[in-house]
């Protein structure tokens, strides 16, 4: 029987009691909160450097001490157990003080990405009912205080905390008080809210508990063989699940490694940091891996410390995968994961054939996998179908999204990933496509419906459908097919459309890359716009353009 919380507003669906017991008996869930990563880190690795960013470095002890001090400061502001706090930070060291301070008081960070703008942040505030928002003053030329000003009143935010010059807001520096004495201990509760790539108009928040997330971090550390000698370079945003926990920054801290934070993924900066700090591993999305491959051939920097490059978030082609080892003289690991839980890794000692051609196999022996056809029946190995999964670190429901959960999960608790995969006899997974209405733009996920709904408010647009179009570097980009309204005065160009959405406050990566005008949409027999057919049209068109 499902162990649902009996309230009007169901926050999240926990695992059933029998599974909880099994995971505890088997030592997967160890009754510890994520705060233990840093408290244990301080005990074991005390004065070792834990984090290096562009300006400063922190020892394990410093991070934990500062987190304890901040926890008191946060409490004095009124942030309590179970309060949601939107955290939107670039890759800076203070990030760790902040999240561990929140874990220490049992408050729940909502992991916004630096690219998010007012539309996204307002939605996160609305769903989570967060009263606090933590930002850095500026990053990559963008002033987050202006964003905070825009959303302050619509979101009823009480605390806007700024790392750097706070202007009229609360300065993070002012919140370091006497260290908190006792930390929050309920490991079965929600630790953090991750963001879903999204397939609907409204984004979904992903409730990860201390028990389940800590398990996924420990298991990832084991598989990726992180240890005290590892140096992890974080180039993707650290709040994203890949960089955060697969094994990512939390894995690095758990293993006693050192984290080097890069402000962006540029090869110039990354290669300099790899040489300077003798980086041993990093995690990349396919477009970055491809750019690094082309730069590596001509670099004068010494990259010989690298022993592992992980690539995930979107499909990495076998041709590109084959180049990693010869160019970087290190192992490649393909990672097929999702913020909802399931992580698949190729193993470090897998044969090349597996590493080049598959996206790995589930990380845990307790992960359950099904590949099903349109009728819900399991297909034979080697045949494509939708991937369903359940297990010790895959959620049972999105946060406060009851209705959506009825479709996103089966009645027996499997998560419908929306990914079309083939599973081979050895249990390795090859990602073939997806059934979800999403564009995977080099690892950044765009919900077609979200952008379509915003475009429908444009005066010249009567109807619109957004689909993925193939792209050599990004894998996919987005194309908006537009039907103009009868009274449209002029055809808006791609610049106008992007400007319109940007003005509304949509993150840049969600803006369409191309528009196509149409007088009538191809329809399915159910009377819906036939996106499959639109994808074929734009694929043909881009192919013809390439040939021309
Ligand atoms: C990671 O997480 P999300 O939540 O941003 O996106 C999950 C989705 C998957 O359902 C799949 O559609 C796609 O991203 N995906 C891949 C992939 N890795 C993720 N598609 C093809 N090949 C891959 N290797 O993207 C994520 C989370 C943790 C670790 C790694 C990636």
Boltz pocket constraint, residues with backbone or C-beta under 6 A from the ligand:
constraints:
  - pocket:
      binder: B
      contacts: [[A, 195], [A, 196], [A, 197], [A, 241], [A, 242], [A, 246], [A, 311], [A, 312], [A, 313], [A, 314], [A, 315], [A, 316], [A, 334], [A, 335], [A, 336], [A, 337], [A, 338], [A, 339], [A, 340], [A, 342], [A, 343], [A, 359], [A, 417], [A, 419], [A, 431], [A, 434], [A, 440], [A, 443], [A, 445]]
      max_distance: 6.0
